[in-house]
Amino acid sequence: MAPVYSVAASGLTLVRTDGQPAAEPASSDRRVHPRLTLSELDWLNTVRLKYGPVVSLIDLSSGGAQIETSSRLHPGAVVVVQISGTGGEVAVPSTVVRSQVSRVVPDAMMYRSALSFKRTLEPPERAPDRNSDAFANLIGEHARMTGAIRKLSHACRGDATSLAGDDILTSTLALIQSPAGRRSAESFRRHLTGLFRELTRDIEAAAPADVMLAALAERLRRSVPTRIIRIVDGQMPIGPHGPDTILFDATSDGATIARLVVEFPRDCQLEEWHLQFLRIATQLVALVNEVGALRERASRGADSATESQAAAPPESPPPVPAGIVERVVPSSSVWVPVVARYRDGRVVKGHCRGFTAERGSISIAPAPDAPQAAVTTVLLRHLKAVFFVHDLAGAPPDVEPTPAARGRDIIVTFMDGEVTSGTTLNYAVDGAGFYLSPHDQRGNNLRVFVINEAVRHVQFP
């Protein structure tokens, strides 16, 4: 298996890692404010439209931005862009300069819009590179990922599709150890180490393939100066594309099995490690697809085994002593309403069942027994907390207060400053999180699963 890539005639310039002066851009393309891609915005967390969803940022400058949305913004309209970063959040009134179809996805269109800020934005300077001593050995992270893949293959009873996974891992290691990989800058090793670490964590957490691919694309946009990165099936036609687009293909036996379509900023200076990084990422896209295939086949096998067995009668829950009412999350066979809150303020509401923190994710359906295509799977590490609630519309007015849940009193302060209190029976600093039963027994929250990574500190009064 070997990656191939093609470069259309464009304004892209490949430079060595020691950096050579770039050609002066054509006078017709000079801009008042330099545009920065996501890889140059270390401080940036999210960009959203006020009272609207998070949008995909293409580039950002002091005077404006390009964004991609699923709904069209009308030229001449005024919108407020909320930009959230490490230093807080700022709201910038903006005028829509233009908006046009950028691509077509299943059952929807995506629109690229250019915004002109009504006041100048002063973004923080880019954070300096961290010392390489702070990062794990790149080859070691590759070995850890290899171990996770083989463990998954063994759990799936040595499915033959794991052979393709071994080929991909071997190709990836060959790219790292190639002359181009050895010549690459420290940034290459740092970003690739982070990519391997995240991918391994997702594999071990049994994250769905589509979630893993979305996280991989986000990591690429934060590592390489790009406008748009698309992951497409190797057999699907990509349609027309601009002159500043590079195609990266992973092939096997002459067939394309995975493809990255990468659009770069005009007159972008590409370092050699950028291309090497994207070649390896293309292999990892193919690897994620293999992981998804392994799990799907294992799931079909488990379903067949389940259908061949007689259904065991459900166990009766132990009786609750008279006068004691405990507010607990129902058993795994029951759908319960939940509210998942992201760290950036986004909210996903719906129903789930069988939640366990060990999976590293939570699957939320818009309604009980909704089709699988409608289910949203969210990685816990992206969340602030998961709230198991009385009602998705809010606490009913006739909620009866219940005795306080047993456990140790705890006060939790989140990274965003919010403080909540309750009792806990399973607090542990080294796990994914812990359950908290709120002190406020009249509220809507029955129980809260607090994500450790979203906690600033805890107190035990």
WOTABEL-V761685 format. One record per residue. RES is the residue in one small letter. PSI is psi as a letter, one per 20 degrees, with the letter a starting at -180 (none if undefined). OMEGA is omega in whole degrees, -180 to 180 (999 if undefined). Layout:
[[RES	PSI	OMEGA] [RES	PSI	OMEGA]]
This chain:
[[m	p	-179] [a	q	179] [p	q	174] [v	q	177] [y	q	-180] [s	q	180] [v	p	176] [a	r	176] [a	p	-173] [s	a	177] [g	j	-179] [l	q	-180] [t	p	178] [l	p	-179] [v	q	177] [r	r	-178] [t	i	177] [d	i	174] [g	o	173] [q	q	-180] [p	p	179] [a	q	176] [a	q	-180] [e	p	-179] [p	q	180] [a	q	-176] [s	h	-179] [s	i	-177] [d	j	178] [r	q	179] [r	q	-179] [v	g	-178] [h	p	177] [p	p	-180] [r	p	-179] [l	p	176] [t	r	-177] [l	h	-179] [s	i	-180] [e	j	-176] [l	m	-176] [d	h	-175] [w	i	-171] [l	p	175] [n	f	-177] [t	q	172] [v	p	179] [r	q	171] [l	p	-178] [k	p	-176] [y	k	-179] [g	a	-175] [p	r	170] [v	p	-178] [v	r	177] [s	o	-180] [l	p	176] [i	g	173] [d	r	-175] [l	q	174] [s	r	178] [s	h	-176] [g	i	-178] [g	a	-178] [a	q	168] [q	p	-179] [i	r	176] [e	p	-178] [t	r	178] [s	i	176] [s	q	-175] [r	p	173] [l	p	-174] [h	p	179] [p	p	-178] [g	i	-180] [a	q	177] [v	p	178] [v	q	177] [v	p	-180] [v	p	177] [q	o	-177] [i	o	-177] [s	p	180] [g	a	-178] [t	h	-180] [g	j	-179] [g	b	-177] [e	q	178] [v	q	178] [a	p	-175] [v	o	173] [p	p	-174] [s	q	175] [t	p	177] [v	o	-179] [v	g	178] [r	q	179] [s	p	-177] [q	q	179] [v	p	178] [s	h	179] [r	r	179] [v	p	176] [v	r	-178] [p	p	175] [d	j	-179] [a	r	173] [m	q	175] [m	q	-176] [y	p	174] [r	p	-177] [s	q	175] [a	p	-179] [l	q	175] [s	p	-178] [f	q	178] [k	i	172] [r	q	-174] [t	p	176] [l	p	178] [e	n	-179] [p	q	176] [p	q	177] [e	q	-179] [r	p	-180] [a	q	180] [p	q	177] [d	q	178] [r	q	-179] [n	p	-176] [s	i	179] [d	i	-177] [a	i	-175] [f	q	179] [a	q	179] [n	p	-175] [l	g	-180] [i	h	178] [g	g	178] [e	h	176] [h	g	179] [a	h	178] [r	g	178] [m	g	178] [t	g	179] [g	h	179] [a	g	179] [i	g	-178] [r	h	175] [k	g	177] [l	g	179] [s	g	179] [h	g	178] [a	h	179] [c	k	175] [r	k	174] [g	k	180] [d	q	-176] [a	h	180] [t	i	178] [s	h	178] [l	h	176] [a	h	177] [g	h	177] [d	h	178] [d	g	-180] [i	g	179] [l	h	178] [t	g	178] [s	h	179] [t	g	179] [l	h	179] [a	h	178] [l	h	179] [i	g	-175] [q	j	178] [s	r	177] [p	h	180] [a	h	179] [g	h	180] [r	h	179] [r	i	-172] [s	q	-176] [a	r	177] [e	h	179] [s	h	179] [f	g	-178] [r	h	-178] [r	g	-178] [h	h	-179] [l	h	175] [t	g	178] [g	h	180] [l	g	178] [f	g	-177] [r	g	-180] [e	g	-179] [l	g	179] [t	g	180] [r	h	179] [d	h	179] [i	g	-179] [e	h	179] [a	j	-180] [a	k	177] [a	q	178] [p	q	-176] [a	h	-179] [d	h	176] [v	g	179] [m	g	-180] [l	h	178] [a	g	178] [a	h	179] [l	g	179] [a	h	179] [e	g	178] [r	h	179] [l	g	-180] [r	h	178] [r	i	-178] [s	h	-174] [v	p	180] [p	n	-178] [t	q	171] [r	g	-177] [i	p	171] [i	p	179] [r	p	175] [i	o	-176] [v	q	176] [d	q	-176] [g	h	-177] [q	i	-178] [m	p	175] [p	q	-177] [i	i	180] [g	a	-178] [p	q	178] [h	q	-174] [g	r	-178] [p	i	-179] [d	k	-178] [t	p	176] [i	p	178] [l	p	177] [f	o	-177] [d	p	167] [a	p	-175] [t	q	176] [s	p	-178] [d	k	177] [g	i	-179] [a	q	177] [t	p	-177] [i	i	178] [a	q	-177] [r	p	170] [l	p	174] [v	o	-172] [v	p	176] [e	p	-177] [f	q	174] [p	q	178] [r	p	180] [d	k	178] [c	p	175] [q	o	-179] [l	p	172] [e	q	-177] [e	h	-178] [w	h	177] [h	g	-180] [l	g	179] [q	h	179] [f	g	-179] [l	h	175] [r	g	179] [i	g	179] [a	h	178] [t	h	175] [q	h	-179] [l	h	174] [v	g	178] [a	h	179] [l	g	178] [v	g	177] [n	h	177] [e	h	178] [v	g	178] [g	g	179] [a	g	179] [l	g	-177] [r	h	-180] [e	g	180] [r	h	178] [a	h	179] [s	g	179] [r	h	179] [g	h	179] [a	h	179] [d	g	180] [s	g	180] [a	h	-180] [t	g	-178] [e	h	-177] [s	i	-179] [q	q	175] [a	q	-179] [a	p	179] [a	q	178] [p	q	-179] [p	q	179] [e	q	178] [s	p	179] [p	q	179] [p	q	-179] [p	q	177] [v	p	180] [p	q	-180] [a	p	177] [g	i	-180] [i	p	177] [v	o	180] [e	p	178] [r	o	-177] [v	r	175] [v	p	-179] [p	r	-176] [s	r	-174] [s	i	-179] [s	i	-175] [v	p	176] [w	p	180] [v	q	177] [p	p	-179] [v	q	173] [v	o	178] [a	p	-179] [r	p	175] [y	r	177] [r	h	-179] [d	j	176] [g	i	178] [r	q	-177] [v	p	172] [v	p	180] [k	q	178] [g	b	-178] [h	q	177] [c	r	173] [r	q	178] [g	k	-179] [f	p	171] [t	p	-177] [a	h	-178] [e	h	179] [r	h	-179] [g	j	-179] [s	r	175] [i	p	179] [s	p	-174] [i	p	179] [a	q	179] [p	h	178] [a	q	177] [p	p	177] [d	k	175] [a	q	179] [p	q	-176] [q	h	-179] [a	h	-178] [a	i	-176] [v	p	176] [t	p	177] [t	p	-175] [v	p	176] [l	p	-177] [l	h	-176] [r	i	176] [h	i	-172] [l	r	172] [k	g	180] [a	r	174] [v	p	-177] [f	p	173] [f	o	-165] [v	r	173] [h	g	-171] [d	p	-180] [l	h	180] [a	i	-178] [g	r	-176] [a	p	175] [p	q	-177] [p	i	-176] [d	k	179] [v	p	179] [e	p	177] [p	q	-180] [t	r	178] [p	q	180] [a	p	-180] [a	q	178] [r	q	180] [g	a	-178] [r	p	177] [d	q	-178] [i	q	174] [i	p	-176] [v	p	173] [t	o	-179] [f	r	180] [m	h	-179] [d	j	177] [g	i	180] [e	q	180] [v	p	176] [t	q	-178] [s	q	-180] [g	b	177] [t	q	-179] [t	q	178] [l	i	-173] [n	k	179] [y	p	176] [a	p	-175] [v	i	-174] [d	j	180] [g	a	178] [a	h	-178] [g	a	-178] [f	q	179] [y	q	177] [l	p	174] [s	o	-173] [p	q	173] [h	h	-179] [d	n	-176] [q	i	179] [r	i	-178] [g	a	-178] [n	h	-174] [n	p	174] [l	g	-176] [r	q	-178] [v	p	170] [f	o	-176] [v	p	179] [i	p	-175] [n	h	-176] [e	i	179] [a	j	-176] [v	p	175] [r	g	176] [h	r	178] [v	q	177] [q	q	176] [f	n	-176] [p	none	999]]
